[in-house]
Amino acid sequence: MSAARLETKRVTSHTLQEMKNRGEKISMLTAYDFSMAGILDGAGVDVLLVGDSASNVMAGHETTLPITLDQMIYHGASVVRAIKRALVVVDLPFGSYQGNSSEALRSAIRIMKETGAHAVKMEGGAEIKDSIARILSAGVPVMGHLGLTPQSIYKFGTYTVRAREEAEAQKLLEDAKILEDCGCFALVLEKIPSALARKVAESLSIPVIGIGAGPYVDGQVLVTHDLLGITNQFKPRFLRKYADLHSIISDAVNRYVEDVKQKDFPNEKEAY
């Protein structure tokens, strides 16, 4: 390991807890490949999530369900090789932990051993607490995920805001406490009312990171391809686009094609 890498202070689960304690917001973005992960890490993102959203933005699937454990490991290892500072969390994909706690443990161990990542993320509350406990017993840190859980999209039947009704909101609060009591080091809340997210964040001692959950949580996460405007069809209310790379990339490629067709590229200075 290089001296430069040793000098870089890594973000850990303990770092995130300290950030919550002092009121410093946590930044989190998705990453799926070496090149982008290096840029995000260098820009100071605290947490890189190797999300099963790779199924959508990298592979073109309609949902997150098709992505496999092997594919998540491939993406996770690619990201880890690029980072010097960020905490890397890898999603356990659909079907790799819901069956039983032994299968969940095997999946988590494979991710940790084969990617070098620092933690795994799992969707669900009380129904997966045994799997979470089993994984934690092996020393693998777990980040929870409640609210809109994309792996359960066919159960919900819609991507609309979750936990608007009192019963579902109460269950979410109970599940959040269960995840904290199990030993999860952080929790993601997706697409729930801002007031409910605030209540969760204030009731838990662990960091709560939101996506479409308002400003009163301990941090925010977005899909990088959405933030950068690489994907241009996804336009939910919670998304703020910081660039329009779809147009920039399209323009660059159009000019390249034109230069090739017009025999302008390569010119004399670009040849050996």
C-alpha positions as a LaTeX table, in Angstrom:
\begin{tabular}{lrrr}
\hline
Residue & $x$ (\AA) & $y$ (\AA) & $z$ (\AA) \\
\hline
Met1 & 0.00 & 0.00 & 0.00 \\
Ser2 & 1.38 & 3.41 & $-0.97$ \\
Ala3 & 2.31 & 6.11 & 1.55 \\
Ala4 & $-0.33$ & 8.40 & 0.02 \\
Arg5 & $-3.04$ & 5.80 & 0.64 \\
Leu6 & $-1.86$ & 5.29 & 4.22 \\
Glu7 & $-2.05$ & 9.03 & 4.87 \\
Thr8 & $-5.68$ & 9.25 & 3.73 \\
Lys9 & $-8.10$ & 9.03 & 6.63 \\
Arg10 & $-10.69$ & 6.42 & 5.81 \\
Val11 & $-14.38$ & 6.89 & 6.45 \\
Thr12 & $-15.67$ & 4.11 & 8.69 \\
Ser13 & $-18.97$ & 3.27 & 10.36 \\
His14 & $-17.54$ & 4.97 & 13.45 \\
Thr15 & $-16.86$ & 8.10 & 11.38 \\
Leu16 & $-20.52$ & 8.20 & 10.30 \\
Gln17 & $-21.64$ & 7.90 & 13.92 \\
Glu18 & $-19.38$ & 10.78 & 14.89 \\
Met19 & $-20.80$ & 12.84 & 12.02 \\
Lys20 & $-24.34$ & 12.29 & 13.26 \\
Asn21 & $-23.34$ & 13.12 & 16.82 \\
Arg22 & $-21.93$ & 16.49 & 15.81 \\
Gly23 & $-24.65$ & 17.29 & 13.27 \\
Glu24 & $-22.50$ & 16.97 & 10.15 \\
Lys25 & $-24.47$ & 15.70 & 7.14 \\
Ile26 & $-23.35$ & 12.50 & 5.38 \\
Ser27 & $-22.96$ & 12.41 & 1.59 \\
Met28 & $-23.59$ & 9.13 & $-0.20$ \\
Leu29 & $-23.73$ & 8.25 & $-3.91$ \\
Thr30 & $-23.90$ & 5.08 & $-5.96$ \\
Ala31 & $-20.87$ & 3.70 & $-7.78$ \\
Tyr32 & $-20.53$ & 0.66 & $-10.02$ \\
Asp33 & $-17.16$ & 0.94 & $-11.79$ \\
Phe34 & $-13.51$ & 1.86 & $-11.19$ \\
Ser35 & $-13.38$ & 5.11 & $-13.16$ \\
Met36 & $-16.47$ & 6.75 & $-11.70$ \\
Ala37 & $-15.69$ & 5.53 & $-8.17$ \\
Gly38 & $-12.29$ & 7.22 & $-8.33$ \\
Ile39 & $-13.87$ & 10.53 & $-9.34$ \\
Leu40 & $-16.51$ & 10.36 & $-6.60$ \\
Asp41 & $-13.99$ & 9.35 & $-3.95$ \\
Gly42 & $-11.65$ & 12.15 & $-4.97$ \\
Ala43 & $-14.52$ & 14.65 & $-4.76$ \\
Gly44 & $-15.04$ & 13.79 & $-1.11$ \\
Val45 & $-18.16$ & 11.60 & $-1.07$ \\
Asp46 & $-18.36$ & 9.92 & 2.35 \\
Val47 & $-20.09$ & 6.67 & 1.36 \\
Leu48 & $-20.14$ & 4.87 & $-1.97$ \\
Leu49 & $-23.05$ & 2.48 & $-2.38$ \\
Val50 & $-22.55$ & $-0.32$ & $-4.87$ \\
Gly51 & $-26.29$ & $-0.45$ & $-5.37$ \\
Asp52 & $-28.38$ & $-3.13$ & $-6.98$ \\
Ser53 & $-29.60$ & $-0.15$ & $-9.04$ \\
Ala54 & $-26.77$ & $-1.30$ & $-11.32$ \\
Ser55 & $-29.45$ & $-3.63$ & $-12.62$ \\
Asn56 & $-31.26$ & $-0.57$ & $-13.99$ \\
Val57 & $-28.60$ & 1.96 & $-14.95$ \\
Met58 & $-25.79$ & $-0.41$ & $-16.00$ \\
Ala59 & $-27.67$ & $-3.42$ & $-17.36$ \\
Gly60 & $-30.93$ & $-1.87$ & $-18.55$ \\
His61 & $-33.34$ & $-4.03$ & $-16.53$ \\
Glu62 & $-36.72$ & $-2.64$ & $-15.52$ \\
Thr63 & $-36.22$ & $-3.58$ & $-11.85$ \\
Thr64 & $-33.38$ & $-4.42$ & $-9.48$ \\
Leu65 & $-34.46$ & $-8.04$ & $-9.18$ \\
Pro66 & $-32.43$ & $-9.65$ & $-12.03$ \\
Ile67 & $-28.96$ & $-8.68$ & $-10.82$ \\
Thr68 & $-27.04$ & $-11.60$ & $-9.32$ \\
Leu69 & $-24.65$ & $-11.96$ & $-6.40$ \\
Asp70 & $-21.77$ & $-12.62$ & $-8.81$ \\
Gln71 & $-22.57$ & $-9.42$ & $-10.69$ \\
Met72 & $-22.73$ & $-7.39$ & $-7.47$ \\
Ile73 & $-19.34$ & $-8.79$ & $-6.48$ \\
Tyr74 & $-17.91$ & $-7.76$ & $-9.87$ \\
His75 & $-19.17$ & $-4.19$ & $-9.44$ \\
Gly76 & $-18.11$ & $-4.06$ & $-5.79$ \\
Ala77 & $-14.55$ & $-5.17$ & $-6.49$ \\
Ser78 & $-14.27$ & $-2.61$ & $-9.32$ \\
Val79 & $-15.30$ & 0.19 & $-6.97$ \\
Val80 & $-13.07$ & $-0.86$ & $-4.08$ \\
Arg81 & $-9.99$ & $-0.84$ & $-6.30$ \\
Ala82 & $-10.53$ & 2.88 & $-6.96$ \\
Ile83 & $-11.19$ & 4.31 & $-3.52$ \\
Lys84 & $-8.83$ & 5.83 & $-0.97$ \\
Arg85 & $-11.24$ & 7.41 & 1.52 \\
Ala86 & $-14.92$ & 6.50 & 1.15 \\
Leu87 & $-16.77$ & 3.78 & 3.03 \\
Val88 & $-17.94$ & 1.21 & 0.46 \\
Val89 & $-21.28$ & $-0.53$ & 1.04 \\
Val90 & $-22.54$ & $-3.28$ & $-1.28$ \\
Asp91 & $-26.20$ & $-4.22$ & $-1.67$ \\
Leu92 & $-27.09$ & $-7.83$ & $-1.04$ \\
Pro93 & $-29.19$ & $-8.56$ & $-4.17$ \\
Phe94 & $-32.66$ & $-10.04$ & $-4.29$ \\
Gly95 & $-32.64$ & $-13.77$ & $-3.50$ \\
Ser96 & $-29.29$ & $-13.77$ & $-1.73$ \\
Tyr97 & $-30.55$ & $-13.34$ & 1.85 \\
Gln98 & $-34.34$ & $-13.65$ & 2.06 \\
Gly99 & $-34.41$ & $-17.46$ & 2.12 \\
Asn100 & $-32.67$ & $-18.15$ & 5.42 \\
Ser101 & $-29.98$ & $-16.76$ & 7.67 \\
Ser102 & $-27.36$ & $-19.29$ & 6.57 \\
Glu103 & $-27.75$ & $-18.26$ & 2.94 \\
Ala104 & $-27.62$ & $-14.61$ & 3.98 \\
Leu105 & $-24.36$ & $-15.18$ & 5.85 \\
Arg106 & $-22.78$ & $-16.98$ & 2.91 \\
Ser107 & $-23.77$ & $-14.14$ & 0.58 \\
Ala108 & $-22.40$ & $-11.46$ & 2.90 \\
Ile109 & $-19.13$ & $-13.32$ & 3.44 \\
Arg110 & $-18.64$ & $-13.70$ & $-0.32$ \\
Ile111 & $-19.14$ & $-9.97$ & $-0.82$ \\
Met112 & $-16.69$ & $-9.04$ & 1.93 \\
Lys113 & $-14.02$ & $-11.55$ & 0.87 \\
Glu114 & $-14.27$ & $-11.09$ & $-2.90$ \\
Thr115 & $-14.78$ & $-7.33$ & $-3.12$ \\
Gly116 & $-12.90$ & $-5.90$ & $-0.16$ \\
Ala117 & $-15.95$ & $-3.75$ & 0.66 \\
His118 & $-16.60$ & $-2.48$ & 4.17 \\
Ala119 & $-20.28$ & $-3.33$ & 4.71 \\
Val120 & $-23.43$ & $-4.75$ & 3.12 \\
Lys121 & $-26.92$ & $-3.27$ & 2.82 \\
Met122 & $-30.18$ & $-5.17$ & 3.17 \\
Glu123 & $-33.82$ & $-4.23$ & 2.53 \\
Gly124 & $-36.45$ & $-5.01$ & 5.13 \\
Gly125 & $-37.26$ & $-4.91$ & 8.82 \\
Ala126 & $-38.54$ & $-7.51$ & 11.27 \\
Glu127 & $-38.83$ & $-10.16$ & 8.57 \\
Ile128 & $-35.06$ & $-10.25$ & 8.01 \\
Lys129 & $-33.80$ & $-9.62$ & 11.55 \\
Asp130 & $-32.53$ & $-13.20$ & 11.93 \\
Ser131 & $-30.43$ & $-12.85$ & 8.78 \\
Ile132 & $-29.07$ & $-9.50$ & 9.97 \\
Ala133 & $-28.13$ & $-10.97$ & 13.35 \\
Arg134 & $-26.39$ & $-13.92$ & 11.69 \\
Ile135 & $-24.37$ & $-11.63$ & 9.43 \\
Leu136 & $-23.45$ & $-9.30$ & 12.28 \\
Ser137 & $-22.32$ & $-12.27$ & 14.36 \\
Ala138 & $-19.63$ & $-12.88$ & 11.74 \\
Gly139 & $-18.36$ & $-9.31$ & 12.11 \\
Val140 & $-19.87$ & $-7.97$ & 8.89 \\
Pro141 & $-21.34$ & $-4.44$ & 9.28 \\
Val142 & $-24.92$ & $-4.06$ & 8.00 \\
Met143 & $-26.74$ & $-0.98$ & 6.73 \\
Gly144 & $-30.53$ & $-1.25$ & 6.78 \\
His145 & $-33.06$ & 0.02 & 4.21 \\
Leu146 & $-36.73$ & 0.82 & 4.84 \\
Gly147 & $-39.55$ & 2.66 & 3.10 \\
Leu148 & $-39.71$ & 2.07 & $-0.61$ \\
Thr149 & $-37.68$ & $-1.12$ & $-1.00$ \\
Pro150 & $-37.18$ & $-1.73$ & $-4.74$ \\
Gln151 & $-36.58$ & $-5.46$ & $-4.29$ \\
Ser152 & $-40.22$ & $-5.69$ & $-3.15$ \\
Ile153 & $-41.61$ & $-3.66$ & $-6.03$ \\
Tyr154 & $-43.98$ & $-6.41$ & $-7.19$ \\
Lys155 & $-45.38$ & $-6.60$ & $-3.67$ \\
Phe156 & $-46.02$ & $-2.84$ & $-3.63$ \\
Gly157 & $-47.01$ & $-2.64$ & $-7.29$ \\
Thr158 & $-45.88$ & 0.99 & $-7.50$ \\
Tyr159 & $-42.94$ & 3.30 & $-6.84$ \\
Thr160 & $-45.14$ & 5.81 & $-5.03$ \\
Val161 & $-44.30$ & 7.30 & $-1.62$ \\
Arg162 & $-44.51$ & 4.73 & 1.19 \\
Ala163 & $-45.79$ & 4.97 & 4.78 \\
Arg164 & $-48.36$ & 7.73 & 4.24 \\
Glu165 & $-50.95$ & 5.71 & 6.16 \\
Glu166 & $-50.67$ & 5.50 & 9.94 \\
Ala167 & $-50.36$ & 1.71 & 10.12 \\
Glu168 & $-47.50$ & 1.54 & 7.64 \\
Ala169 & $-45.78$ & 4.52 & 9.27 \\
Gln170 & $-45.99$ & 2.83 & 12.67 \\
Lys171 & $-44.54$ & $-0.39$ & 11.27 \\
Leu172 & $-41.68$ & 1.56 & 9.70 \\
Leu173 & $-40.90$ & 3.17 & 13.06 \\
Glu174 & $-40.95$ & $-0.24$ & 14.73 \\
Asp175 & $-38.77$ & $-1.78$ & 12.02 \\
Ala176 & $-36.26$ & 1.06 & 12.30 \\
Lys177 & $-35.92$ & 0.40 & 16.03 \\
Ile178 & $-35.53$ & $-3.33$ & 15.37 \\
Leu179 & $-32.72$ & $-2.66$ & 12.89 \\
Glu180 & $-30.95$ & $-0.41$ & 15.39 \\
Asp181 & $-31.37$ & $-2.98$ & 18.17 \\
Cys182 & $-30.06$ & $-5.73$ & 15.89 \\
Gly183 & $-26.85$ & $-3.75$ & 15.45 \\
Cys184 & $-27.16$ & $-2.05$ & 12.06 \\
Phe185 & $-24.68$ & 0.85 & 11.89 \\
Ala186 & $-26.89$ & 3.03 & 9.67 \\
Leu187 & $-30.25$ & 3.09 & 7.91 \\
Val188 & $-31.45$ & 4.26 & 4.50 \\
Leu189 & $-35.00$ & 5.61 & 4.22 \\
Glu190 & $-36.38$ & 5.76 & 0.69 \\
Lys191 & $-39.32$ & 7.83 & $-0.52$ \\
Ile192 & $-41.27$ & 8.39 & 2.68 \\
Pro193 & $-42.88$ & 11.56 & 4.10 \\
Ser194 & $-40.38$ & 14.09 & 5.40 \\
Ala195 & $-42.06$ & 14.34 & 8.81 \\
Leu196 & $-41.85$ & 10.57 & 9.31 \\
Ala197 & $-38.20$ & 10.48 & 8.25 \\
Arg198 & $-37.45$ & 13.23 & 10.75 \\
Lys199 & $-39.16$ & 11.23 & 13.49 \\
Val200 & $-37.07$ & 8.17 & 12.64 \\
Ala201 & $-33.81$ & 10.12 & 12.55 \\
Glu202 & $-34.54$ & 11.77 & 15.90 \\
Ser203 & $-35.58$ & 8.50 & 17.55 \\
Leu204 & $-32.52$ & 6.50 & 16.50 \\
Ser205 & $-28.96$ & 6.91 & 17.68 \\
Ile206 & $-27.54$ & 5.52 & 14.41 \\
Pro207 & $-27.20$ & 7.63 & 11.23 \\
Val208 & $-30.25$ & 7.80 & 8.97 \\
Ile209 & $-29.64$ & 8.55 & 5.28 \\
Gly210 & $-32.50$ & 9.55 & 3.02 \\
Ile211 & $-33.42$ & 9.39 & $-0.64$ \\
Gly212 & $-36.67$ & 11.21 & $-1.24$ \\
Ala213 & $-37.09$ & 11.44 & 2.54 \\
Gly214 & $-36.65$ & 15.18 & 3.04 \\
Pro215 & $-33.95$ & 17.29 & 4.72 \\
Tyr216 & $-34.32$ & 16.27 & 8.36 \\
Val217 & $-32.23$ & 13.09 & 8.20 \\
Asp218 & $-28.50$ & 12.66 & 8.82 \\
Gly219 & $-27.44$ & 12.40 & 5.19 \\
Gln220 & $-28.52$ & 12.03 & 1.58 \\
Val221 & $-28.00$ & 9.47 & $-1.17$ \\
Leu222 & $-28.73$ & 9.67 & $-4.89$ \\
Val223 & $-28.01$ & 7.49 & $-7.91$ \\
Thr224 & $-24.96$ & 9.08 & $-9.52$ \\
His225 & $-26.24$ & 8.58 & $-13.07$ \\
Asp226 & $-29.38$ & 10.55 & $-12.14$ \\
Leu227 & $-27.48$ & 13.36 & $-10.37$ \\
Leu228 & $-25.16$ & 13.78 & $-13.37$ \\
Gly229 & $-27.98$ & 13.73 & $-15.92$ \\
Ile230 & $-26.62$ & 10.65 & $-17.71$ \\
Thr231 & $-30.07$ & 9.12 & $-17.39$ \\
Asn232 & $-32.57$ & 11.68 & $-18.68$ \\
Gln233 & $-35.95$ & 9.98 & $-18.33$ \\
Phe234 & $-36.04$ & 9.61 & $-14.53$ \\
Lys235 & $-37.42$ & 12.83 & $-13.01$ \\
Pro236 & $-38.80$ & 12.31 & $-9.49$ \\
Arg237 & $-39.41$ & 15.29 & $-7.23$ \\
Phe238 & $-36.50$ & 14.41 & $-4.93$ \\
Leu239 & $-33.87$ & 14.41 & $-7.70$ \\
Arg240 & $-31.69$ & 17.48 & $-8.20$ \\
Lys241 & $-29.64$ & 17.25 & $-11.41$ \\
Tyr242 & $-26.23$ & 18.85 & $-11.04$ \\
Ala243 & $-25.19$ & 18.32 & $-14.68$ \\
Asp244 & $-26.57$ & 17.32 & $-18.08$ \\
Leu245 & $-23.98$ & 14.80 & $-19.14$ \\
His246 & $-26.43$ & 13.11 & $-21.51$ \\
Ser247 & $-26.33$ & 16.19 & $-23.76$ \\
Ile248 & $-22.60$ & 16.78 & $-23.28$ \\
Ile249 & $-21.69$ & 13.19 & $-24.12$ \\
Ser250 & $-24.09$ & 13.04 & $-27.06$ \\
Asp251 & $-22.62$ & 16.24 & $-28.49$ \\
Ala252 & $-19.05$ & 14.99 & $-28.10$ \\
Val253 & $-19.81$ & 11.67 & $-29.79$ \\
Asn254 & $-21.71$ & 13.39 & $-32.60$ \\
Arg255 & $-18.69$ & 15.61 & $-33.29$ \\
Tyr256 & $-16.37$ & 12.58 & $-33.20$ \\
Val257 & $-18.53$ & 10.71 & $-35.72$ \\
Glu258 & $-18.64$ & 13.77 & $-37.98$ \\
Asp259 & $-14.85$ & 14.21 & $-37.81$ \\
Val260 & $-14.30$ & 10.56 & $-38.73$ \\
Lys261 & $-16.77$ & 10.74 & $-41.61$ \\
Gln262 & $-15.18$ & 13.95 & $-42.89$ \\
Lys263 & $-11.68$ & 12.41 & $-42.63$ \\
Asp264 & $-10.70$ & 15.14 & $-40.17$ \\
Phe265 & $-9.76$ & 12.68 & $-37.42$ \\
Pro266 & $-7.00$ & 11.76 & $-37.00$ \\
Asn267 & $-5.03$ & 14.65 & $-38.44$ \\
Glu268 & $-1.26$ & 14.76 & $-39.05$ \\
Lys269 & $-0.48$ & 15.77 & $-35.46$ \\
Glu270 & $-2.52$ & 12.84 & $-34.14$ \\
Ala271 & $-0.68$ & 10.24 & $-36.21$ \\
Tyr272 & 2.66 & 8.52 & $-35.61$ \\
\hline
\end{tabular}
